[in-house]
Amino acid sequence: MIDLLQIRNLALVPELDVSFEPGLNVVTGETGAGKSLVLGAVQLLLGERASPTVIRAGATQCEVTAAIALQRVDAEVKPQVVQLIEDAGLPACEEGELVLRRVVTRSGSRAFVNARPVTAQILRTLGELLIDIHGPHDHQSLLQSRNQLEILDTFAGLGPVASQCSDAWQDVQRLQNELEAAKSKHVSGNDLGLLQHELSEIENADLSEEDEARVLERHRVAANARHLLDIALQCSRGLTESEDAILEQLTTVVHLIQEIADTDRERGAEFSERLGDAVETLQDLSFDLQAYADTLDLDEEELVALEERLELIQRMKRKYGPTIGDVLNTADELRTRIAETEDRKRAARVLEAEIRANQERYQRASDRLREGRRETASRLGEAITAKLQNLGFARSELNIGVEEAAPGPRGADRVEFCFAPNPGEPLLPLRRIASSGEMARVMLAVKTVLTGADRIPILLFDEVDANVGGRVAVKVAEELQAIAEKHQVFAITHLPQIAAAGDQHFVVTKSVVDQRTLTDMHTVTGDDRRQELVRMLGAPEASQAAEKHAQEMLDSAR
């Protein structure tokens, strides 16, 4: 609950310190006196957009501070507030008191929680947990479908199931994000096949730097042996075996030298001897060449195998090299990529299984929510309608529809509160037909129905009494009192019936001091309170009948 509200230089308020009590706090005052100053101050504390126009003329800034006693906050809400403060890195609440502060200057605004600067969003988040405003401005939460959904769930006691549904939804979203991230790093099936093919190609080549050196040496020797064999055989054949072999040609020379010897025996004999020596030498040479060729160790199949091996080595180096070491490093990289891809695929399969399991968990919770909502919607609509009929909508009807919607954290339903304030009018969504005053009374009816289940501790009603009076005003006051048994309630009103029902009564006044207009708010009790009710009744101040009526109203409200 709000224990203390401090205002400095807000609009017509130069300085105001006001303490509040639990229960129903009513605010009254002349028209134009500024009864909504509490509303405006609280809205600033809830993080609403701040305009420099709210700063009192002549001041450089305005400031609003509220002290909220957490020990009187619902047991389910308080841990959420404490956790939010911890998550934001803010100081803990001293003696269970949360202090909200907003400073507005000509150039902007600043927000503070427990004296530590925060964003306006932090104020808004805290405000959603602690304060609900119902009036002519933007905090008409009943118009929002998600809040209508929450109201129905609260009435139906579906909070635990809604939490299960939300948890499952969040888990599905988280797992799907993880799966998408994993898939973004996947290689395609074709790419994986290519990686596996390349690795297999390198592994099948069975390469090593030692093997390359050995093959090169063996090939050098084998290639040289072939070259020498070819030369030796060519020389041998050139001497003895070819058609124009040298020894065959020397046979003709022998015959010619013989003719020389027939004429010149001495010289012919010399030439013949020398030619014979040459022929014998060439014959020996041919034999030696053949013998040399026979000594060369040449394996044709081995040479072919060595050449094929060298070609494979060169191809691997061109494709994955340029060195054998580079090829082997490429193989290691391929193994790593393949292993990572297979690990990701296994992880993806695990994630997909977890997603399916959580989707099923979500679906079960969502189905339970839908069943519970549809079973409860008519009962809640009837209960609110009954309250509305007590609040001046004698023949009104409020219907709650539950329709399928896109899946979300709170299931796959959309809830719509439809209202017909008068007989013969069609049921239409609240946001389309309810005035601010009607909205306030609809919310009053809702809050009364949900008194035991609603967790927001502080409620502020503005214009809850619009267009009502007499018996209806008394009923409105009774409903406010009922809500105030479990909440701190603020009601800005012009009806004496509601003012008389308050546990604490504040009057807002406007005055002119030193040619400056001032707005003030103070507590009234006893005779001062009775006189304020007389004023609200529209009677002269000296009217004994009005004073008696005012006292009767105070007595009957107790």
C-alpha positions in Angstrom: 0.0 0.0 0.0 1.0 3.6 -0.5 2.1 5.0 2.9 3.2 8.4 1.8 2.9 10.6 -1.2 5.1 13.7 -1.6 4.6 16.3 -4.4 6.8 19.2 -5.2 5.9 21.9 -7.8 3.4 19.7 -9.7 0.9 21.9 -11.6 -0.7 24.1 -8.9 0.8 22.2 -6.0 3.9 23.8 -4.6 4.4 21.3 -1.8 2.3 18.4 -0.4 3.1 15.5 1.9 0.1 13.2 2.5 -0.1 9.9 4.4 -2.6 7.2 3.4 -4.1 4.3 5.3 -5.3 0.8 4.3 -8.8 0.5 3.1 -10.9 3.0 1.1 -9.3 6.5 0.7 -11.8 9.0 -0.9 -10.8 12.3 -2.5 -13.4 15.1 -2.9 -13.4 18.7 -3.7 -15.0 21.5 -5.7 -15.1 21.2 -9.5 -11.8 22.5 -10.9 -10.0 22.3 -7.5 -7.7 19.6 -8.9 -9.1 16.4 -7.4 -7.2 14.3 -9.9 -3.8 15.5 -8.6 -3.3 12.1 -6.9 -4.1 10.4 -10.2 -1.6 12.6 -12.0 1.1 12.0 -9.4 0.6 8.3 -9.5 0.7 8.2 -13.2 4.1 9.9 -13.2 5.3 7.3 -10.7 4.0 4.5 -13.1 6.4 5.8 -15.8 3.9 7.6 -18.0 5.3 10.1 -20.4 6.2 13.4 -18.6 5.6 16.8 -20.1 7.3 20.0 -18.9 3.9 21.6 -18.8 3.2 19.7 -15.5 5.9 21.8 -13.8 4.6 24.6 -11.6 5.1 28.1 -13.1 8.3 29.6 -11.9 9.8 26.3 -10.9 12.7 24.5 -12.7 11.4 21.0 -12.0 8.7 19.0 -10.3 9.1 15.9 -8.2 6.8 13.1 -7.0 7.8 10.5 -4.5 5.8 7.6 -3.1 6.7 5.2 -0.2 5.0 1.8 -0.7 4.9 -0.7 2.2 5.6 -4.1 0.8 4.7 -5.9 4.0 1.1 -5.2 3.1 1.5 -6.5 -0.4 0.0 -9.9 -1.5 2.3 -12.8 -0.8 2.4 -13.7 -4.5 3.2 -10.2 -5.7 5.8 -9.3 -3.1 8.4 -11.9 -4.3 7.9 -10.6 -7.9 8.7 -7.1 -6.8 11.7 -8.2 -4.8 13.0 -10.2 -7.7 12.5 -7.3 -10.1 14.5 -5.1 -7.8 17.3 -7.7 -7.5 17.4 -8.3 -11.3 17.7 -4.5 -11.9 20.6 -4.4 -9.5 18.7 -1.9 -7.2 19.2 -1.5 -3.4 16.9 -3.7 -1.3 13.9 -2.1 0.3 14.8 -0.9 3.7 12.3 -2.0 6.4 10.1 -3.4 3.6 9.5 0.0 2.1 9.8 0.6 -1.7 10.4 4.2 -2.7 9.5 5.4 -6.2 10.5 8.9 -7.3 10.1 10.8 -10.6 11.7 14.2 -11.4 10.5 16.2 -14.4 12.6 19.1 -15.7 12.2 21.4 -18.7 14.5 19.2 -20.7 13.4 15.7 -19.7 12.7 13.4 -16.7 14.5 11.0 -14.4 13.2 8.0 -12.5 14.5 6.5 -9.2 13.8 3.4 -7.3 15.2 3.2 -3.8 17.3 6.3 -4.6 18.9 4.6 -7.6 18.4 5.9 -11.1 16.3 3.6 -13.3 14.5 3.7 -16.7 10.8 4.6 -16.9 10.3 1.0 -18.1 11.3 -0.2 -14.6 8.7 2.1 -13.1 6.1 0.8 -15.5 6.9 -2.8 -14.7 6.7 -2.2 -11.0 3.4 -0.3 -11.5 1.9 -3.2 -13.4 2.5 -5.4 -10.3 1.4 -2.8 -7.7 -1.1 -0.3 -9.0 -4.2 -0.5 -11.2 -5.8 2.8 -12.3 -9.4 2.9 -13.7 -10.6 6.1 -15.1 -10.6 8.4 -18.1 -6.9 7.8 -19.1 -4.7 5.1 -20.5 -4.5 2.7 -17.5 -7.9 1.1 -18.3 -6.4 -2.3 -18.3 -9.8 -4.0 -18.8 -9.9 -2.9 -22.4 -6.8 -5.0 -23.2 -7.6 -8.5 -24.3 -4.6 -10.0 -22.5 -5.9 -8.5 -19.2 -9.4 -9.9 -19.9 -7.8 -13.3 -20.4 -6.0 -12.9 -17.1 -9.2 -11.9 -15.3 -10.9 -15.0 -16.6 -8.0 -17.2 -15.6 -7.9 -15.6 -12.1 -11.6 -16.2 -11.6 -11.3 -19.8 -12.8 -8.3 -20.5 -10.7 -6.2 -21.3 -13.8 -3.1 -19.5 -12.7 -1.0 -22.6 -12.2 -2.1 -24.1 -15.5 -1.4 -20.7 -17.2 2.1 -20.8 -15.7 2.7 -24.3 -17.0 1.5 -23.2 -20.4 3.8 -20.2 -20.4 6.8 -22.2 -19.2 6.2 -24.8 -22.0 5.8 -22.0 -24.6 9.0 -20.3 -23.5 10.9 -23.7 -23.6 9.6 -24.3 -27.1 10.7 -20.9 -28.3 14.1 -21.3 -26.6 14.7 -24.7 -28.1 13.5 -23.6 -31.6 16.0 -20.7 -31.4 18.7 -23.2 -30.5 17.7 -25.5 -33.3 17.8 -22.6 -35.8 21.2 -21.6 -34.6 22.4 -25.2 -34.9 20.9 -25.6 -38.4 22.6 -22.3 -39.6 25.9 -24.0 -39.0 25.0 -27.3 -40.7 26.4 -28.2 -44.1 23.9 -29.6 -46.6 23.6 -33.3 -47.3 25.4 -32.8 -50.6 28.2 -30.8 -48.9 28.6 -33.5 -46.3 28.8 -36.1 -48.9 31.5 -34.1 -50.7 33.5 -33.7 -47.4 33.3 -37.5 -46.8 34.3 -38.2 -50.4 37.3 -35.9 -50.1 38.4 -37.4 -46.8 38.0 -40.9 -48.3 40.1 -39.9 -51.3 42.9 -38.7 -49.1 42.7 -41.6 -46.7 42.7 -44.2 -49.6 45.8 -42.5 -51.0 47.6 -43.5 -47.8 50.1 -40.6 -48.1 53.1 -39.8 -46.0 56.2 -37.6 -46.6 58.4 -40.7 -46.1 56.4 -42.7 -48.7 56.8 -39.8 -51.2 60.6 -39.8 -50.8 60.8 -43.6 -51.1 58.7 -43.7 -54.3 60.7 -40.8 -55.9 64.0 -42.6 -55.2 62.8 -46.0 -56.5 61.3 -44.3 -59.5 64.6 -42.5 -60.2 66.5 -45.8 -60.1 64.0 -47.7 -62.1 63.7 -44.9 -64.7 67.5 -44.8 -65.1 67.7 -48.6 -65.5 65.2 -48.4 -68.3 67.1 -45.7 -70.0 70.5 -47.6 -69.8 68.8 -50.8 -71.0 67.4 -49.0 -74.0 70.8 -47.6 -74.9 72.7 -50.9 -74.4 70.2 -52.8 -76.5 70.2 -50.2 -79.2 74.0 -50.2 -79.3 74.1 -54.0 -79.4 71.5 -54.2 -82.1 73.3 -51.5 -84.1 76.4 -53.7 -84.1 74.9 -57.1 -85.0 71.1 -57.3 -85.4 69.7 -54.5 -87.5 69.5 -54.6 -91.3 72.3 -52.1 -91.5 74.3 -53.5 -88.6 77.9 -52.4 -88.5 79.3 -55.9 -88.6 77.2 -56.8 -91.6 78.5 -53.8 -93.4 82.1 -54.8 -92.5 81.6 -58.1 -94.4 81.6 -56.0 -97.6 84.7 -54.3 -96.4 86.4 -57.7 -95.8 85.7 -58.7 -99.4 87.1 -55.5 -100.8 90.3 -55.7 -98.7 90.7 -59.3 -100.0 90.8 -57.9 -103.5 93.5 -55.5 -102.3 95.4 -58.4 -100.9 95.1 -60.3 -104.2 97.1 -57.5 -105.9 99.2 -56.1 -103.0 99.7 -59.0 -100.7 101.7 -57.2 -98.0 99.5 -54.2 -97.6 96.3 -56.3 -98.1 97.4 -58.7 -95.3 98.0 -55.7 -93.0 94.6 -54.2 -93.8 92.9 -57.6 -93.4 94.6 -58.2 -90.0 93.6 -54.8 -88.7 90.0 -55.2 -90.0 89.8 -58.6 -88.3 90.9 -57.1 -85.0 88.2 -54.4 -85.5 85.5 -57.0 -86.2 86.5 -59.0 -83.2 86.5 -55.9 -81.0 83.0 -55.0 -82.2 81.8 -58.5 -81.7 83.2 -58.4 -78.1 81.6 -55.0 -77.6 78.2 -56.3 -78.8 78.5 -59.2 -76.5 79.5 -57.0 -73.6 76.6 -54.6 -74.3 74.2 -57.5 -74.3 75.7 -58.9 -71.1 75.5 -55.4 -69.5 71.8 -55.2 -70.5 71.2 -58.5 -68.9 72.7 -57.2 -65.6 70.2 -54.3 -65.4 67.4 -55.0 -62.8 64.3 -53.8 -64.6 60.7 -54.7 -63.5 58.3 -53.2 -66.0 55.3 -53.7 -63.8 57.0 -52.0 -60.9 57.9 -49.0 -63.0 54.3 -48.7 -64.2 53.2 -48.9 -60.5 55.7 -46.4 -59.4 54.6 -44.0 -62.2 51.0 -44.4 -61.2 51.8 -43.8 -57.6 53.7 -40.7 -58.4 50.8 -39.4 -60.5 48.4 -40.0 -57.5 50.8 -38.2 -55.2 51.0 -35.2 -57.5 47.2 -35.1 -58.0 46.6 -35.1 -54.3 49.1 -32.3 -53.8 47.5 -30.2 -56.6 44.1 -30.7 -55.1 44.8 -30.5 -51.4 48.4 -29.4 -51.1 50.7 -28.0 -52.2 52.7 -30.3 -49.9 52.1 -33.8 -48.5 51.9 -32.1 -45.0 49.2 -29.7 -46.3 47.3 -32.7 -47.7 47.4 -34.4 -44.3 46.3 -31.2 -42.6 43.4 -31.0 -45.0 42.4 -34.5 -44.0 42.4 -33.5 -40.3 40.3 -30.4 -41.1 37.8 -32.6 -43.0 37.6 -35.1 -40.1 36.9 -32.2 -37.7 34.2 -30.6 -40.0 32.5 -34.0 -40.5 32.6 -34.8 -36.8 31.2 -31.3 -35.9 28.5 -31.7 -38.5 27.5 -35.2 -37.3 27.6 -33.8 -33.7 25.3 -31.0 -34.7 22.9 -33.4 -36.5 22.8 -35.5 -33.4 22.2 -32.4 -31.2 19.5 -31.2 -33.7 17.8 -34.6 -33.4 17.9 -34.2 -29.6 16.5 -30.7 -29.8 13.8 -31.7 -32.2 12.7 -34.5 -29.7 12.7 -31.9 -26.9 10.7 -29.5 -29.0 8.1 -32.2 -29.7 7.9 -33.1 -26.0 7.5 -29.5 -25.0 5.0 -28.8 -27.7 2.9 -31.7 -26.4 3.3 -30.3 -22.9 2.2 -26.9 -24.2 -0.7 -28.4 -26.0 -1.9 -30.3 -22.9 -1.8 -27.1 -20.8 -3.4 -25.0 -23.6 -6.2 -27.5 -23.9 -6.8 -27.5 -20.1 -6.8 -23.7 -20.2 -9.4 -23.6 -23.1 -11.6 -26.1 -21.3 -11.4 -24.2 -18.0 -12.0 -20.9 -19.7 -15.0 -22.0 -21.6 -16.5 -23.7 -18.6 -16.0 -20.5 -16.5 -16.7 -17.7 -19.0 -20.5 -17.8 -18.6 -20.3 -18.0 -14.8 -18.0 -15.0 -14.7 -20.1 -13.1 -17.1 -23.2 -13.7 -15.1 -21.5 -12.7 -11.8 -20.2 -9.4 -13.3 -23.7 -8.8 -14.9 -25.3 -9.2 -11.4 -22.9 -6.7 -9.9 -23.4 -4.3 -12.8 -27.2 -4.4 -12.2 -26.5 -3.3 -8.6 -24.3 -0.5 -10.0 -27.0 1.2 -12.1 -27.0 -1.0 -15.2 -30.4 -2.5 -14.4 -30.8 -4.5 -17.6 -27.3 -4.6 -18.8 -25.5 -7.7 -19.9 -21.8 -8.6 -20.0 -20.8 -11.7 -22.0 -17.4 -13.3 -22.1 -16.4 -15.0 -25.4 -13.6 -17.5 -25.7 -12.3 -18.0 -29.3 -9.4 -19.8 -30.8 -6.4 -17.6 -31.6 -2.8 -18.0 -32.6 -0.8 -19.9 -30.0 1.0 -17.8 -27.4 2.4 -17.9 -23.9 -1.0 -18.1 -22.3 -2.5 -20.6 -24.7 -4.3 -20.4 -28.0 -7.4 -18.4 -26.9 -8.6 -14.9 -27.3 -11.0 -13.6 -24.7 -13.4 -10.7 -25.4 -15.6 -9.0 -22.9 -18.7 -7.8 -24.7 -21.1 -5.4 -23.0 -24.6 -4.1 -23.7 -25.3 -1.4 -21.1 -29.0 -1.0 -22.2 -31.7 -3.5 -23.3 -32.1 -3.9 -27.0 -28.5 -3.0 -27.7 -26.2 -5.5 -29.3 -23.3 -7.0 -27.3 -20.1 -5.2 -28.4 -16.5 -5.3 -27.2 -16.0 -3.0 -24.2 -13.5 -0.9 -26.0 -16.1 0.1 -28.6 -19.0 1.1 -26.4 -18.0 1.9 -22.9 -17.5 5.5 -21.7 -14.9 6.2 -19.1 -17.5 6.3 -16.4 -19.1 3.1 -17.5 -15.7 1.5 -17.8 -14.9 2.5 -14.2 -18.1 0.8 -13.0 -17.5 -2.3 -15.1 -14.0 -2.6 -13.6 -15.5 -2.0 -10.1 -17.9 -4.9 -10.8 -15.0 -7.1 -12.0 -12.8 -6.1 -9.0 -15.6 -7.0 -6.6 -16.2 -10.4 -8.2 -12.4 -11.0 -8.1 -11.9 -9.6 -4.7 -10.4 -12.7 -3.2 -8.3 -13.6 -6.3 -7.0 -10.2 -7.6 -3.3 -9.8 -6.6 -2.8 -6.1 -7.5 -2.7 -4.4 -4.1 -3.5 -0.7 -4.9 -6.5 0.4 -7.0 -7.4 3.9 -8.0 -10.8 4.7 -9.4 -11.6 8.0 -11.2 -15.1 8.8 -12.4 -16.5 5.6 -10.9 -19.5 7.6 -10.0 -20.2 9.1 -13.4 -23.9 9.3 -14.2 -25.1 7.6 -11.0 -26.7 8.8 -7.8 -29.3 7.7 -5.2 -29.4 4.0 -4.5 -26.9 3.2 -7.2 -24.4 5.5 -5.5 -24.8 3.6 -2.3 -24.3 0.4 -4.1 -21.1 1.7 -5.7 -19.9 2.8 -2.3 -20.6 -0.7 -0.9 -18.7 -2.4 -3.7 -15.8 -0.1 -3.1 -15.8 -0.9 0.6 -15.9 -4.7 -0.2 -12.9 -4.3 -2.5 -11.1 -2.2 0.1 -11.2 -5.1 2.6 -8.4 -6.8 0.6 -6.9 -3.8 -1.3 -5.9 -0.2 -0.7 -8.5 1.7 -2.8 -8.5 5.4 -3.9 -11.7 6.8 -5.2 -11.9 10.3 -6.7 -15.6 11.2 -6.4 -18.2 13.9 -6.4 -20.9 11.7 -4.6 -21.4 12.1 -0.9 -22.5 8.4 -0.6 -19.1 7.3 -1.7 -17.3 10.0 0.3 -19.1 8.9 3.4 -18.0 5.3 2.9 -14.3 6.1 3.0 -12.0 5.0 5.8 -10.0 8.1 5.1 -11.4 11.3 3.5 -9.2 13.8 1.7 -10.4 17.2 0.4 -8.7 19.0 -2.4 -9.0 22.8 -2.2 -7.9 25.7 -4.5 -6.9 29.1 -3.1 -5.0 32.3 -4.1 -2.1 33.4 -2.0 0.1 36.3 -3.0 -1.6 36.3 -6.4 -0.6 32.7 -6.9 -3.1 29.9 -7.3 -2.4 27.0 -5.0 -3.9 23.5 -4.8 -3.8 21.6 -1.5 -5.1 18.3 -0.1 -5.8 17.5 3.5 -7.6 15.0 5.6 -10.9 15.8 7.1 -12.6 14.2 10.1 -15.4 14.9 12.5 -17.3 18.1 11.8 -15.0 19.1 8.9 -15.9 15.9 7.1 -19.6 16.3 7.8 -19.4 19.8 6.4 -17.7 18.5 3.3 -20.6 16.1 2.8 -23.1 18.9 3.3 -21.3 20.8 0.5 -21.4 17.8 -1.7 -25.2 17.4 -1.0 -25.6 20.9 -2.4 -27.2 22.3 0.8 -26.5 25.6 2.5 -23.7 25.3 5.2 -26.2 26.2 7.9 -28.8 23.5 6.9 -29.4 21.3 9.9 -31.3 18.9 7.8 -28.3 18.5 5.5 -26.0 18.1 8.5 -28.2 15.4 9.9 -28.4 13.7 6.5 -24.6 13.8 6.2 -24.2 12.3 9.7 -26.7 9.6 8.9 -24.7 8.8 5.7 -21.5 8.5 7.8 -23.2 6.4 10.4 -24.7 4.0 7.8 -21.5 3.6 6.0 -19.7 2.2 9.0 
